[in-house]
Each structure stands twice: as structure tokens, then as C-alpha cells.
């Protein structure tokens, strides 16, 4: 989740008592305990776990929409995230591979709020895309 | 706990049902099921409706009460079961529970969805609204989860892209003999592999269509089943489970923990093993899902589901026929109806009424998946003795 309340946007993950980290953060972690801290993933690079390019996109979403699941290594603790790839290339020519390194890049609006079924005020619409390093 | 029998079943034609809406579709299947079971509306004590999104698709809410009225089943207790794409399976669970607990001696379950009046983009968005906000804002859809998982599966298990295409070819071939199926047309592998990219590496023919349709089941205690049917099926085991809402948080993206957990519960209740299953209906909303479920249900080792398709093991005349109905892929996927229609197919197989699709089977399994494995119901059925 990005946090734009005055400072630089952050990609905030939660850390839990057992050392695990999740993105997004949850009120209760995998260990059943409340979070004890946060980690800004935007300061880290990640590896592509898998990726796709979606050509049948919903209202308000770019077409094609290249997406990736990536994995950060935060001091030895793995944490995954999903997000758009910072590319608008032809889906036949997306130049990434599983295992490639990417870095988070902030975008003010990832899809058009209100174009789809979800109530615009119910969630944030900014966030981080992943750009190949 | 009462053993629960299915003594009647029905399904409408799946496909584009111009001018017919959710109430019409539910009533059509409901009436046909009452006729099939030889049950009068006043005998129905509980009436469950499996439906994901009639409000979002059509602006019609309150469908359980509407259906009770339309079937003249008032004052039956009624409720809507929404568990996204697994609403049907969850409805089977609720209906089974109502009879097994003794709360109802005659339960009608009707699942249905009206979707085709919406554009593909709109329908995709309604379904994608089940995702977590961090997924939704990136435009993540269920088809994109399938593309992400398929790429990883092919990479991890050294599976050829063609093996996914062969799932589509097999299920379309099965659908030819299903009079209720949306597509009754064979496709060849070349057509599948050259169809437009939807979420690469997956292409158009790796995906189920958008569909209107309804299906229904009648359940009662096995102790009275013979009063209604000479041949019936028994729900020998049933289990439901969930996985994380945020899909990328799963330790192994190629394992659906909800399938593993729900099937373990169902196998234990039925006192059966995966090897005992003679025929299965799996939730092939996307071709990759047939591999994942066939492995997570214990039919094949992890990473080897694709080999079973390549070797013809899951063909209709194979050792373990999977999706004799044509699956969601060919039959269609009216969200709330699909899990009910899966059990309908197993019921037809176990009672010897599957016609050209008939296989030899005493034990059948249906696995209905909601979201991208977020919610799952696995049902194991046995033929009556």
C-alpha cells in the first residue's frame, strides 16, 4: 500500500512477531499475531516469480496490462507482491523473464477510479509498478 | 448424521439465453428438478439458491424468495449462497448440511447466473471485484491469475505449452455429446494454440466462456430415497476450505491449498482414497486449473497432471475420465450454476443416465473452485446399491 500523507510514497509491508512480512499488511499476520512494524519495499529490488500480459482488461485498465508477481528479499525474509510491469509493449514482445530483477516505480493512478464496479472511495488507486533493472 | 441422497437433478441449456433472466433460468431448472424427483413444491422444506452476483449483473436481488414464490414452494425456508465461482459447490454443502443435520427432509438446491447481456469487460470486472484492493487497483483479473500461474507451472515442471491446449481439445470433444453444453463443437490443437492471447501463455481457447444457465438438485435422507427414485446417488463425503484472499501470498502458487484441504475432509468422510474415484468433474475455468486440481486432489503427483492429459488417462475412455460433461470449458460457466452442474454430471454418471457420455463409475468427485482457489468445495458421491 502506498502512503502519500505528506512524504514520499512508500510501498508498505507489515512485519510480524515471527519475522514474516506480508504485502499488503494485514491486521493479523500468518502467525496469528498483530504486526510489530513496517518495511518500505520501494527501497528494495525484487525478482520476477512469474508474469503475464492480459489483453482482455476490465473498464479503466490499460490494454494490454502486463503484470508480475515478484519476490523481495528483506534481510533474508522473502515477501511477494503483485503489480503492473512498467511497460506498455506489445504483448508478444514483452522483454522480461522469470528471475529478472525489477525495482518498484511509483504511479499516481494505476487504473481509472470509478470506471469499474468498485466504489472509488473504498480503496486507493496509486501504487508501484515494477520496472526491469 | 443422516446419509444424504440426491434423488433428482436438472439443468437448463447453458449458453446465451436471450430474453431470459435470472428468475426465468432458476425457475426452469427448479421446475425440471421437481419433476425429475417426483416431488411436489409443498414437500420442499429448504430451498437454497447458489448465485454470485444477480444484483451486480442484473439489478435483481432477493432471488431465493422470488424462486420460492415462482415454484409455489412458499413457505419453505430459503437462502442465497454466494461463494463467487464456487457458489454452486457451497450450495451443495449447505443443502447436504440441511438434510444431514435433520433440519430438512427435502431440500431443493438451484444454482444459476445470467451474464451474457454484459460485455466481456464488464463481466470480467464483476468477477474481478472479488480480489483484494492491492490486486484490483493493478487491473488483476481471474484470467490474469491463470496466465501468471500457467507460466510458472510450465517453467517449474518442464511441461509443454501444448499440454494445456490438449485439456481444451479433450473437454470440447466431451462437450459435443452434452445436449446442455454451450459449445458442442470439437477444436483441434492448432486452433487452440493459434487463438488470440488473453493472458499469455494462455489463449482464448484456454478459457471458459461467459454463460447464462441454471442447474438444480433434490436432496433427502437416504432412508426415504427409494420412495422417489429407483437409482439415486449418495453424498458420501463433502469438504469445504479456503485459501488466502491475496493470491500471491501463497507459499506455492501452483498448489491450491483449498483443494487439498477440502478433498482431505471429503475423502475421510467417505472413507475413500483418490484411487477409488472413477470419474471427476473439475473446475476448468482455465485449462491450467485442471492440472492443479488433478494433482491437489491426489489423482497425480505434483507437476505430473499434464502428463496424464498427454497420455490420455483423463480421456472419456481413459483410466480416470475428467470432465465428461465438457467441463466449464465447453459446457459454459454460469457462475452460481457451475458447481451444481458438476454434481449433476456426476449424478447422471452414477445413475447411468449420461447417454453418449456414460462411463463405468460407482464413485464420482466434483471439485468447485471460487476465485483463484480462494474457496473450494469437494464432493464425493457414490451410486446407490
Boltz contact constraints between the chains, C-beta under 6 A:
constraints:
  - contact:
      token1: [A, 24]
      token2: [B, 134]
      max_distance: 6.0
  - contact:
      token1: [A, 50]
      token2: [B, 148]
      max_distance: 6.0
  - contact:
      token1: [A, 50]
      token2: [B, 151]
      max_distance: 6.0
  - contact:
      token1: [A, 50]
      token2: [B, 152]
      max_distance: 6.0
  - contact:
      token1: [A, 52]
      token2: [B, 144]
      max_distance: 6.0
  - contact:
      token1: [A, 52]
      token2: [B, 147]
      max_distance: 6.0
  - contact:
      token1: [A, 52]
      token2: [B, 148]
      max_distance: 6.0
  - contact:
      token1: [A, 52]
      token2: [B, 199]
      max_distance: 6.0
  - contact:
      token1: [A, 52]
      token2: [B, 200]
      max_distance: 6.0
  - contact:
      token1: [A, 53]
      token2: [B, 200]
      max_distance: 6.0
  - contact:
      token1: [A, 54]
      token2: [B, 144]
      max_distance: 6.0
  - contact:
      token1: [A, 54]
      token2: [B, 199]
      max_distance: 6.0
  - contact:
      token1: [A, 55]
      token2: [B, 197]
      max_distance: 6.0
  - contact:
      token1: [A, 55]
      token2: [B, 198]
      max_distance: 6.0
  - contact:
      token1: [A, 56]
      token2: [B, 198]
      max_distance: 6.0
  - contact:
      token1: [A, 57]
      token2: [B, 139]
      max_distance: 6.0
  - contact:
      token1: [A, 58]
      token2: [B, 121]
      max_distance: 6.0
  - contact:
      token1: [A, 58]
      token2: [B, 124]
      max_distance: 6.0
  - contact:
      token1: [A, 58]
      token2: [B, 125]
      max_distance: 6.0
  - contact:
      token1: [A, 58]
      token2: [B, 128]
      max_distance: 6.0
  - contact:
      token1: [A, 59]
      token2: [B, 121]
      max_distance: 6.0
  - contact:
      token1: [A, 59]
      token2: [B, 125]
      max_distance: 6.0
  - contact:
      token1: [A, 61]
      token2: [B, 139]
      max_distance: 6.0
  - contact:
      token1: [A, 65]
      token2: [B, 139]
      max_distance: 6.0
  - contact:
      token1: [A, 67]
      token2: [B, 144]
      max_distance: 6.0
  - contact:
      token1: [A, 69]
      token2: [B, 148]
      max_distance: 6.0
  - contact:
      token1: [A, 69]
      token2: [B, 248]
      max_distance: 6.0
  - contact:
      token1: [A, 80]
      token2: [B, 248]
      max_distance: 6.0
  - contact:
      token1: [A, 82]
      token2: [B, 248]
      max_distance: 6.0
  - contact:
      token1: [A, 83]
      token2: [B, 138]
      max_distance: 6.0
  - contact:
      token1: [A, 84]
      token2: [B, 138]
      max_distance: 6.0
  - contact:
      token1: [A, 91]
      token2: [B, 197]
      max_distance: 6.0
  - contact:
      token1: [A, 91]
      token2: [B, 200]
      max_distance: 6.0
  - contact:
      token1: [A, 98]
      token2: [B, 155]
      max_distance: 6.0
  - contact:
      token1: [A, 110]
      token2: [B, 137]
      max_distance: 6.0
  - contact:
      token1: [A, 110]
      token2: [B, 138]
      max_distance: 6.0
  - contact:
      token1: [A, 111]
      token2: [B, 139]
      max_distance: 6.0
  - contact:
      token1: [A, 116]
      token2: [B, 125]
      max_distance: 6.0
  - contact:
      token1: [A, 117]
      token2: [B, 125]
      max_distance: 6.0
  - contact:
      token1: [A, 117]
      token2: [B, 126]
      max_distance: 6.0
  - contact:
      token1: [A, 117]
      token2: [B, 129]
      max_distance: 6.0
  - contact:
      token1: [A, 118]
      token2: [B, 129]
      max_distance: 6.0
  - contact:
      token1: [A, 123]
      token2: [B, 133]
      max_distance: 6.0
  - contact:
      token1: [A, 125]
      token2: [B, 137]
      max_distance: 6.0
  - contact:
      token1: [A, 127]
      token2: [B, 137]
      max_distance: 6.0
